């Protein structure tokens, strides 16, 4: 009862604060490096914005960014770089809109990346995971039972205090009224991002994202989608990844990489280059040659103990159904062959999309087994009985739970005893399942 009263207070107070200060959603912590971090926010109309921040261990030394102006072209969003950081420190920050400090009823903080190399063991840290985040809106939803529910799951994720949250695609669901226009696309992002249950998670945790079909375009959409450059720009405006695509102008795709501790994350784009489902000629591809070559180059060059490949759809599921990678056998085989031939250690796939969680394990001759952990859905509908009854021959028994869920990966231990722990939780943060994988098992 007391917990419910507290959250009601936070909700009502948040509504009041947001209305008074033109803050529509955020602030959201984006990437954090040793010397800089990015904070995202959205105002309800044109406004001047700036940030003050200080290290928790030295609150008297306050830093301030210059003032910036949010504009309609970018959905009144802005990504502000904080560039006076020192490594390994926790910072508190405050938002100013039109020169007035915004008082928020939840923590606004972030931590800069620690300089541990050549000095000490890799730090322990935790990454939260989730995909398929549907925020219902009766005016634009299909008739019948609301498809999105149990938004308290975002509060449960925040309560775990993860260092990083990785949004695994379908982070919004574009509706029929949305994906044909910039107005519709930005409206959907704004509506989904602004729910109050999400704000505490955004404000104190690094947030990284990939997309899948529903934030790229229509259901099962591919490279033929005529508005893919519009949805790409919206993705850039509403997230704060380090970069988007690897060409000079970042004009093709949203794939990128970042590292934290002894893990490197590879955020893949399974839509921008994907061949049309119904095209009968040409190569069948999800990643495309350029992105696949970039991935193998980056994996081969990485010194990280753990190499986490985040992609919208399942990679190892043996069933050629829906949009599993098994429907693209040549490219899938090439990806797995390149990982094996280049003797790349420490690979773990993270996927979403399927509206149920499961762990797949692929045994390989003369090397370690590959894992693909699917974590889905956050708030959207749960998979149908047909999907739940798939005969995935690589499924780890007991890892499937047909309900709203989120996951965490905890990186812990010293040197050769380093390990990762995969833990699945329900909407209230109650543990459903876990799996420990030792570093030596991925070598």
C-alpha positions in Angstrom: 0.0 0.0 0.0 2.7 2.5 1.0 4.6 1.7 -2.3 1.5 2.4 -4.3 0.9 5.7 -2.5 4.5 6.6 -3.1 4.3 5.9 -6.9 1.0 7.8 -7.0 2.7 10.8 -5.4 5.6 10.6 -7.9 3.1 10.4 -10.8 1.1 13.4 -9.7 4.1 15.4 -8.9 5.8 14.5 -12.2 2.7 15.6 -14.1 2.7 18.9 -12.3 6.4 19.5 -12.8 6.4 18.6 -16.5 3.5 20.9 -17.2 5.1 23.8 -15.4 8.5 23.6 -16.9 7.8 22.6 -20.6 9.6 19.3 -20.0 7.8 16.7 -22.1 10.1 13.7 -21.5 13.5 13.0 -20.1 16.0 13.8 -19.1 17.7 10.6 -20.4 21.3 9.6 -19.8 22.9 8.5 -23.1 26.5 7.3 -23.6 29.1 8.0 -20.8 32.8 8.1 -21.5 35.7 9.1 -19.3 35.7 12.7 -20.4 32.2 13.3 -21.6 28.6 12.2 -21.4 25.4 12.9 -23.3 22.0 13.9 -21.7 18.9 13.9 -23.9 15.6 15.7 -23.2 12.5 16.9 -24.9 10.5 20.0 -24.3 6.8 20.6 -25.2 7.6 23.7 -27.3 10.5 25.8 -28.3 12.7 26.5 -25.3 16.2 27.2 -24.1 17.9 24.3 -22.2 21.1 23.8 -20.3 22.6 21.5 -17.7 24.5 22.0 -14.5 26.4 19.1 -13.0 28.9 18.2 -10.3 30.8 15.2 -9.0 29.2 13.7 -5.9 32.6 13.8 -4.1 33.1 17.5 -4.9 29.7 19.2 -4.9 31.1 22.7 -4.6 32.7 22.6 -8.1 29.7 23.0 -10.4 30.0 22.8 -14.2 27.5 24.3 -16.6 26.9 23.8 -20.3 26.0 26.6 -22.7 22.3 27.2 -23.5 20.7 25.5 -26.5 17.4 25.9 -28.1 15.0 23.0 -28.9 13.2 23.4 -32.2 10.2 21.7 -33.9 12.3 20.2 -36.7 13.9 17.7 -34.2 10.7 17.2 -32.2 11.9 19.7 -29.6 14.5 17.2 -28.5 18.1 18.0 -27.7 21.2 16.0 -26.9 23.6 18.0 -24.7 27.3 16.9 -24.3 28.8 17.3 -20.8 32.5 17.6 -21.5 34.2 18.4 -18.2 34.2 15.0 -16.6 36.9 12.9 -14.9 37.0 9.1 -15.2 35.3 6.9 -12.6 33.2 9.5 -10.9 29.4 9.7 -10.2 27.8 13.0 -11.1 24.6 14.7 -10.2 22.9 16.9 -12.9 20.1 19.4 -13.0 18.1 20.6 -16.0 17.3 24.2 -16.7 14.5 25.2 -19.1 14.1 28.9 -20.0 16.6 29.6 -17.2 14.5 27.9 -14.5 15.7 24.8 -12.7 13.4 21.8 -13.1 12.8 20.0 -9.8 12.2 16.3 -10.4 11.0 13.7 -7.9 13.6 11.1 -8.9 17.3 10.8 -9.1 19.2 12.5 -12.0 22.7 11.1 -12.1 25.3 9.2 -14.2 28.8 7.8 -13.8 31.7 8.4 -16.1 33.6 5.4 -17.4 36.4 4.1 -15.1 40.0 4.1 -16.1 40.9 0.5 -14.9 43.1 -0.9 -17.6 46.7 -1.6 -16.5 45.7 -0.7 -13.0 43.2 -3.2 -11.6 40.7 -5.9 -12.4 37.7 -5.0 -14.6 34.9 -3.4 -12.6 31.7 -5.3 -11.9 28.6 -3.9 -13.6 25.1 -4.8 -14.7 23.3 -4.2 -18.0 19.5 -4.4 -18.2 17.7 -5.6 -21.4 14.3 -5.5 -22.9 12.4 -5.2 -26.2 8.9 -4.8 -27.5 7.7 -1.8 -25.6 4.1 -0.9 -26.6 2.4 2.1 -25.1 -1.4 1.9 -25.8 -3.4 4.8 -27.2 -7.0 4.0 -27.9 -7.5 6.6 -30.6 -4.9 4.9 -32.8 -4.8 1.3 -31.6 -6.6 -1.5 -33.3 -10.1 -2.1 -31.7 -10.3 -4.5 -28.8 -8.2 -5.3 -25.8 -5.2 -2.8 -25.4 -2.0 -4.3 -26.7 0.2 -2.6 -24.2 0.0 -2.9 -20.4 1.9 -3.3 -17.1 4.1 -0.2 -17.5 5.3 -0.5 -13.9 7.9 -2.8 -15.4 10.0 0.3 -16.1 10.0 1.1 -12.5 11.1 -2.4 -11.7 14.0 -2.1 -14.0 15.0 1.2 -12.4 14.8 -0.4 -9.0 17.6 -2.9 -10.0 20.0 0.1 -10.5 21.6 -1.2 -13.7 24.6 0.7 -15.1 23.2 0.5 -18.6 19.9 -0.2 -20.2 19.9 -1.7 -23.7 16.6 -1.3 -25.6 16.5 -4.3 -28.0 14.1 -3.0 -30.7 10.4 -2.4 -31.1 11.0 0.4 -28.5 8.0 2.1 -30.0 5.2 0.8 -32.2 4.5 3.0 -35.2 0.8 2.7 -36.1 -1.0 3.0 -39.5 -1.5 6.7 -38.8 2.2 7.3 -38.0 4.7 5.8 -40.5 3.5 7.7 -43.6 4.6 11.1 -42.3 7.3 12.8 -40.2 4.5 14.3 -38.1 3.2 10.8 -37.3 6.6 9.3 -36.6 7.7 12.0 -34.2 4.3 12.0 -32.5 4.6 8.3 -31.8 8.1 8.7 -30.4 6.9 11.6 -28.2 3.9 9.7 -26.9 5.8 6.5 -26.0 8.8 8.3 -24.5 6.7 10.6 -22.2 5.0 8.0 -20.0 5.8 8.8 -16.3 6.7 5.2 -15.3 9.7 5.3 -17.7 11.3 8.6 -16.5 13.2 7.4 -13.4 14.9 4.7 -15.5 15.9 7.2 -18.2 17.2 9.8 -15.8 19.9 7.7 -14.0 20.9 4.9 -16.3 22.9 4.9 -19.5 20.5 4.1 -22.4 21.5 2.6 -25.7 19.1 1.3 -28.4 18.7 -0.6 -31.6 15.5 -0.8 -33.6 13.4 -3.5 -35.1 10.5 -3.4 -37.6 8.0 -1.4 -35.5 10.3 1.6 -34.8 11.8 1.3 -38.3 8.4 1.2 -40.2 5.4 -1.1 -40.7 5.3 -4.7 -39.5 8.1 -6.9 -41.0 9.5 -3.8 -42.9 12.7 -3.9 -44.8 15.1 -1.8 -46.9 12.3 -1.0 -49.4 10.5 1.1 -46.8 10.2 4.6 -48.4 10.4 6.5 -45.2 13.4 4.8 -43.7 15.5 7.9 -43.7 12.7 9.7 -41.8 12.6 7.0 -39.2 16.3 6.9 -39.0 16.4 10.6 -38.3 13.8 10.2 -35.6 15.8 7.4 -34.0 18.8 9.7 -33.9 16.7 12.5 -32.4 15.2 10.4 -29.7 18.2 8.3 -28.6 21.7 9.2 -27.5 23.9 6.4 -28.8 27.5 7.3 -29.6 27.0 7.2 -33.4 24.7 5.7 -36.1 26.1 3.8 -39.0 29.8 3.9 -40.0 29.8 5.9 -43.2 31.2 9.4 -43.0 27.8 11.1 -42.9 26.1 8.4 -40.8 23.4 8.2 -43.5 23.1 4.5 -43.8 21.7 2.5 -40.9 21.9 2.8 -37.1 24.5 0.2 -36.2 27.3 1.1 -33.7 29.5 -0.1 -30.9 30.4 0.9 -27.3 32.3 -0.7 -24.5 32.0 -0.7 -20.7 34.3 -2.6 -18.4 35.6 -5.7 -20.1 32.6 -6.0 -22.5 32.1 -4.5 -25.9 28.6 -4.2 -27.3 27.8 -4.3 -31.0 24.4 -2.7 -31.8 23.2 -4.1 -35.1 20.7 -2.9 -37.7 18.5 -5.7 -39.0 16.2 -3.5 -41.0 17.9 -0.8 -43.1 19.7 -3.3 -45.3 17.3 -6.2 -45.1 16.1 -7.7 -48.4 12.4 -7.7 -49.0 10.6 -10.7 -47.7 8.6 -11.4 -50.9 11.4 -10.6 -53.5 12.2 -13.8 -55.3 15.5 -12.8 -56.9 18.8 -11.5 -55.5 20.6 -12.3 -52.2 18.6 -12.9 -49.0 20.2 -10.7 -46.4 19.5 -9.1 -43.0 22.7 -7.2 -42.2 24.1 -6.7 -45.7 27.7 -7.1 -46.9 29.0 -3.7 -45.5 27.5 -4.1 -42.1 28.5 -7.7 -41.8 32.1 -7.0 -42.8 32.2 -4.1 -40.3 31.0 -6.5 -37.5 33.6 -9.1 -38.3 36.3 -6.5 -38.4 35.2 -5.0 -35.1 34.9 -8.4 -33.4 38.3 -9.5 -34.6 39.9 -6.2 -33.4 38.2 -6.2 -30.0 40.2 -7.0 -26.8 37.1 -7.3 -24.7 36.5 -10.5 -22.7 32.8 -10.4 -23.6 31.5 -9.4 -27.1 27.8 -8.9 -26.9 26.0 -8.7 -30.3 22.6 -7.1 -29.9 20.2 -7.7 -32.8 16.4 -7.4 -33.2 15.6 -11.0 -34.3 16.8 -14.4 -33.1 20.1 -15.6 -34.6 20.4 -19.2 -33.3 16.8 -20.5 -33.3 16.6 -23.5 -35.6 13.1 -22.8 -36.9 12.8 -20.9 -40.2 9.7 -19.0 -39.1 8.7 -15.4 -38.7 11.9 -13.4 -39.3 14.4 -15.6 -37.5 17.9 -15.7 -39.1 17.3 -19.3 -40.1 15.2 -17.8 -43.0 18.5 -16.3 -44.3 20.7 -19.5 -44.3 23.6 -18.2 -46.4 24.2 -15.0 -44.5 23.7 -16.8 -41.1 26.2 -19.5 -42.1 28.7 -16.9 -43.2 28.4 -14.9 -39.9 28.9 -18.1 -37.8 31.8 -19.2 -40.1 33.6 -15.9 -39.8 33.3 -16.0 -36.0 34.8 -19.5 -36.0 37.4 -18.9 -38.7 38.7 -15.8 -37.0 38.8 -17.5 -33.6 36.7 -14.8 -32.0 36.3 -15.5 -28.3 33.6 -14.4 -25.9 30.6 -13.9 -28.3 27.1 -13.8 -26.9 24.0 -12.8 -28.9 21.2 -10.8 -27.4 17.9 -10.6 -29.3 14.3 -9.5 -28.9 11.3 -9.4 -31.3 9.6 -12.7 -30.5 7.3 -11.7 -27.6 8.7 -14.5 -25.4 12.1 -15.0 -23.7 14.3 -18.0 -24.3 18.0 -19.0 -24.3 19.3 -20.9 -27.3 22.7 -22.7 -27.2 24.4 -23.9 -30.4 27.2 -26.5 -29.8 30.2 -26.1 -32.1 32.9 -28.6 -32.9 36.4 -27.8 -31.4 35.3 -24.5 -29.9 32.9 -23.0 -27.4 29.1 -23.1 -27.7 27.3 -20.0 -28.8 24.4 -18.5 -26.9 21.5 -16.3 -28.0 19.4 -14.9 -25.2 16.0 -13.5 -26.3 14.4 -11.1 -23.9 10.9 -10.0 -24.9 8.3 -8.5 -24.4 8.4 -5.5 -22.0 4.8 -4.3 -22.3 3.4 -5.5 -25.6 1.3 -8.6 -26.2 2.7 -12.1 -25.4 3.4 -14.5 -28.2 0.7 -16.8 -29.6 0.5 -20.5 -28.7 1.8 -21.4 -32.1 5.0 -19.4 -31.5 5.4 -20.7 -28.0 5.2 -24.3 -29.4 8.1 -23.8 -31.8 10.5 -26.7 -32.0 13.7 -24.8 -31.5 16.2 -27.6 -31.1 18.7 -25.3 -29.4 16.4 -24.0 -26.7 17.8 -24.4 -23.2 15.1 -26.2 -21.2 13.3 -24.0 -18.7 14.3 -20.7 -20.2 10.9 -19.8 -21.8 8.4 -17.7 -19.8 5.3 -16.4 -21.7 4.8 -13.1 -19.8 6.1 -9.5 -19.6 9.7 -9.6 -18.6 13.1 -8.0 -18.6 16.6 -9.3 -18.2 20.0 -8.3 -16.7 23.5 -9.4 -17.5 25.8 -9.0 -14.5 29.6 -9.0 -15.2 31.5 -10.0 -12.1 34.6 -11.7 -10.8 38.4 -11.4 -11.0 40.5 -12.1 -14.1 40.2 -15.8 -15.1 37.2 -16.3 -12.8 35.3 -13.6 -14.6 31.7 -14.6 -15.3 28.4 -13.3 -16.6 25.0 -14.0 -15.1 21.9 -13.8 -17.2 18.8 -13.2 -15.0 15.2 -12.9 -16.2 12.6 -11.0 -14.1 8.9 -10.5 -14.2 7.2 -7.1 -14.4 7.5 -6.7 -10.6 11.2 -7.5 -10.6 10.8 -11.0 -9.2 13.4 -13.4 -10.5 12.1 -16.1 -12.9 15.3 -17.7 -14.2 19.1 -17.4 -14.3 22.1 -18.8 -16.1 25.8 -18.3 -15.2 28.4 -18.5 -17.9 32.1 -18.4 -17.0 34.6 -16.5 -19.2 36.5 -19.7 -19.7 33.4 -21.3 -21.2 33.5 -18.7 -24.1 37.1 -19.3 -25.1 
